[in-house]
Amino acid sequence: MMRLQPGDRARLMELLITDTEVNIFLLSVLDRAGIRADTLSPDGTFYGMPDNGPLRAAVYITSGGLVVPFALDPRDVESIGIELRGDVRPRLLVGPRLATDAFWRGIQLGYAPRLFREHRLYSLRPGQLTVEPDPEVREAMARDVEVACDFAAAMQAEELGIDPRTVDSRKFRSRISQLIRDDRFFVLPVGEIFGFQASASAHCVRG
């Protein structure tokens, strides 16, 4: 196992694009950093296996405790977990079932997960979206940020068991504000609140 560096970007990309749909989030992390960046991610660290040659597995770990593994062979992710044992305490482990289970076995934290959920992965390709949006749906504006933050935080707290504002409220608000500035946040107003909101938070060239 090794901690991946900017020079490993090409082989990390080569691994992740073997399943672009599953790895949209990780690909978006790399895109946000940029090709010429001196880091693969300003918010976390990538670990890979093996040290040399094509990667068979990678694990992304953020400073807030989010862990996202991906592997061609789950045994490689388990090996990364073993190497990181004692150094990492995940708050949230998200990814393909075989990979997350393998990492959990490897890191051996000694307690049961507090919340366990299975999620379906849906994807749309160009030309497949044929339903017209509700005419009241609009792009969010700067004045919407507080309401948008409240609902986004409530969604994450319900879905993932962690209110992002308890981890870093300033960073969370900044992230929502940036999505609004980038025209990637949409709302359906119902009076003073939103009946629906959605954002393109994981954004990358391949996605």
Solvent accessible surface area in square Angstrom, and as a share of the most:
residue,aa,sasa,rsa
1,M,61,0.27
2,M,50,0.22
3,R,138,0.51
4,L,8,0.04
5,Q,92,0.41
6,P,49,0.31
7,G,77,0.74
8,D,19,0.10
9,R,34,0.12
10,A,80,0.62
11,R,41,0.15
12,L,0,0.00
13,M,40,0.18
14,E,101,0.45
15,L,4,0.02
16,L,0,0.00
17,I,61,0.31
18,T,81,0.47
19,D,53,0.28
20,T,38,0.22
21,E,62,0.28
22,V,55,0.31
23,N,4,0.02
24,I,44,0.22
25,F,72,0.30
26,L,2,0.01
27,L,1,0.01
28,S,0,0.00
29,V,2,0.01
30,L,0,0.00
31,D,47,0.24
32,R,106,0.39
33,A,19,0.15
34,G,28,0.27
35,I,137,0.69
36,R,230,0.84
37,A,31,0.24
38,D,130,0.67
39,T,50,0.29
40,L,11,0.06
41,S,6,0.04
42,P,104,0.65
43,D,46,0.24
44,G,20,0.19
45,T,25,0.15
46,F,2,0.01
47,Y,34,0.13
48,G,0,0.00
49,M,26,0.12
50,P,31,0.20
51,D,65,0.34
52,N,125,0.64
53,G,42,0.40
54,P,100,0.63
55,L,8,0.04
56,R,105,0.38
57,A,0,0.00
58,A,0,0.00
59,V,0,0.00
60,Y,3,0.01
61,I,18,0.09
62,T,25,0.14
63,S,107,0.69
64,G,28,0.27
65,G,10,0.10
66,L,41,0.20
67,V,0,0.00
68,V,15,0.09
69,P,1,0.00
70,F,15,0.06
71,A,17,0.13
72,L,104,0.52
73,D,38,0.20
74,P,38,0.24
75,R,174,0.63
76,D,15,0.08
77,V,0,0.00
78,E,45,0.20
79,S,42,0.27
80,I,0,0.00
81,G,0,0.00
82,I,87,0.44
83,E,103,0.46
84,L,9,0.05
85,R,99,0.36
86,G,74,0.71
87,D,116,0.60
88,V,19,0.11
89,R,164,0.60
90,P,15,0.09
91,R,128,0.47
92,L,36,0.18
93,L,43,0.21
94,V,66,0.38
95,G,35,0.34
96,P,46,0.29
97,R,121,0.44
98,L,128,0.64
99,A,5,0.04
100,T,17,0.10
101,D,45,0.23
102,A,0,0.00
103,F,0,0.00
104,W,63,0.22
105,R,123,0.45
106,G,1,0.01
107,I,1,0.00
108,Q,118,0.52
109,L,28,0.14
110,G,81,0.78
111,Y,98,0.37
112,A,82,0.63
113,P,68,0.43
114,R,190,0.69
115,L,73,0.36
116,F,121,0.50
117,R,117,0.43
118,E,129,0.58
119,H,110,0.49
120,R,200,0.73
121,L,115,0.57
122,Y,172,0.65
123,S,60,0.39
124,L,114,0.57
125,R,148,0.54
126,P,136,0.86
127,G,76,0.73
128,Q,105,0.47
129,L,125,0.62
130,T,112,0.65
131,V,117,0.67
132,E,147,0.66
133,P,98,0.61
134,D,68,0.35
135,P,127,0.80
136,E,115,0.51
137,V,47,0.27
138,R,65,0.24
139,E,81,0.36
140,A,7,0.05
141,M,83,0.37
142,A,83,0.65
143,R,172,0.63
144,D,7,0.03
145,V,16,0.09
146,E,96,0.43
147,V,46,0.27
148,A,0,0.00
149,C,8,0.05
150,D,76,0.40
151,F,75,0.31
152,A,10,0.08
153,A,0,0.00
154,A,55,0.42
155,M,114,0.51
156,Q,51,0.22
157,A,35,0.27
158,E,130,0.58
159,E,59,0.27
160,L,45,0.23
161,G,25,0.24
162,I,26,0.13
163,D,35,0.18
164,P,19,0.12
165,R,95,0.35
166,T,105,0.61
167,V,69,0.39
168,D,64,0.33
169,S,63,0.41
170,R,206,0.75
171,K,99,0.42
172,F,19,0.08
173,R,106,0.39
174,S,61,0.39
175,R,72,0.26
176,I,10,0.05
177,S,16,0.10
178,Q,68,0.30
179,L,3,0.02
180,I,10,0.05
181,R,153,0.56
182,D,61,0.32
183,D,81,0.42
184,R,41,0.15
185,F,5,0.02
186,F,74,0.31
187,V,0,0.00
188,L,39,0.20
189,P,47,0.29
190,V,86,0.49
191,G,73,0.70
192,E,163,0.73
193,I,94,0.48
194,F,18,0.08
195,G,53,0.51
196,F,113,0.47
197,Q,36,0.16
198,A,44,0.34
199,S,46,0.30
200,A,44,0.34
201,S,50,0.32
202,A,37,0.29
203,H,102,0.46
204,C,10,0.06
205,V,142,0.82
206,R,133,0.49
207,G,74,0.71
